[in-house]
Amino acid sequence: MKSVTSATGRAWIEINLDNLRHNAEVLQELMPRGCRLMAVVKANAYGHGAVLVSSWLQRWGVTAFGVATVDEGIELRRHGIKGEILVFGYTDPARVKEIKKYGLTQTVVDASYAEELDRRGIPVDVHIKIDTGMHRLGYPSDDFESIAGAFNMRCLRIRGMYTHLCCADNENPGDREFTENQIEKFYSVVDYLKTKNIKIPKLHIQSSYGLLNYPKLKCDYARIGIALYGGIKTGSTYLKPDLKPVMFLKARVVHIQTVKTGESVGYGRTFTAKRDSLIAVVSVGYDDGYPRTVRSGCALVNGVYAPLAGRVCMDQLAVDITGIPGVKTGDTVTLIGDGRISAPDVAEHYGSISNELFCRMGERVPVIAVHAGNKPKNA
Ligand SMILES: *Cc1c(COP(=O)(O)O)cnc(C)c1O
């Protein structure tokens, strides 16, 4: 677990809580009446700090949280997070006592899991997962009888039922058809349960792209992760809400030098100066989470974009600051934030997505919460 400190000496992450709140409100407003935001805070809230993010969201009225593991759920409870905490992933049924003790809600990942959990004899809250085509977790959506069977189990208190869309992130016709089909399969399960007079629990289907591309779906929850953190590529979705970046990766200029025409910078000599150049060394590297494979990225130095010069090292990297006025040792450099260094843009530079970029932020990087009235000095 990362510490929340004010250590801005080397490399650090700023979490802008005002932007987080803005995103949560904007997203909640997009949802149909009756649908609630389930804030997905798994993987340490995508590197943003699970306790920090959840406690602020709770303060603003969010009452449902999604995590990947039982331990992530327990950590939230230990830090005073109330409301519903749904564990999306598999939990060893041997840990059923902890599920109960911490008041967590467990996903039932398939029929044999339901039986195993029920057999433990301890009543727990669960959501049933239905597989409608992603083929990861869930009851096959045509296995009506097994699904209905779960509702008759003694120790499963079924509070919800959900599925996950696997290609809702774009609007090409094939993927749209596949997604519509997933939705249809899910509701065919609901219809079957109704014919059996089973009380329908809370239903949810959408995650971030599902909400932004299929906003008309009427569910009880939308499970929102990446959009909450402002990591959606602008303009890539049907709805285009004004989402703001929450995470800013920053570091310091620690050394400045002139590199003459023809001289190189860094491992492998991949950067060669085409002119006499001013090179700043910055105190952040791939162990801090800035990917080594970013080749043509840039950083923001005193408000000006500076291209990377050479390979990213484990603890440091270099940028070309030729022509940028007034740069001095100790100045702040922003590596991930907004504009041309938005998380989706940086991620694209190394063939990934902002979700993965956020998750890789290093253990040694302190997290600083920033909100109105709490701006760190000198950052
Ligand atoms: C991670 C996850 C989400 C959140 O997805 P985003 O695309 O980040 O919004 C939603 N549902 C499940 C089951 C997940 O595992």
The ligand as a Gaussian input file, in Angstrom:
#p B3LYP/6-31G(d) Opt

LIG

0 1
 C      -12.486000      -3.868000     -13.910000
 C      -13.909000      -4.161000     -14.059000
 C      -14.819000      -3.122000     -14.339000
 C      -14.397000      -1.695000     -14.623000
 O      -14.052000      -1.561000     -15.975000
 P      -13.678000      -0.131000     -16.598000
 O      -13.571000      -0.408000     -18.047000
 O      -12.389000       0.285000     -15.991000
 O      -14.774000       0.810000     -16.261000
 C      -16.161000      -3.443000     -14.364000
 N      -16.581000      -4.702000     -14.150000
 C      -15.736000      -5.720000     -13.889000
 C      -16.287000      -7.077000     -13.657000
 C      -14.385000      -5.485000     -13.854000
 O      -13.550000      -6.495000     -13.604000

